[in-house]
Amino acid sequence: MKNTIKVERAKKNITQAELAVLAKVSRQTINAMELGKYVPSTVLALRLAQIFTVEISEIFTLEDSDWG
């Protein structure tokens, strides 16, 4: 799954650590998501959408490989 977390962070001018505090996860979790190594739970995806004030689909998009 692709995501635009890094772009959204840049728009708000916040660090991974600051986003982690807001989202109630570790900075390593934010880093892993940005690198595409971690797929967030629905709850975390919803938190991020609220933090960035965008729809989830503006942050996360499925890739062909996500369809199995």
Secondary structure, DSSP 8 states (H G I E B T S, - for coil): -EE-HHHHHHHHT--HHHHHHHHTS-HHHHHHHHTTS----HHHHHHHHHHHTS-HHHHEE--GGGG-
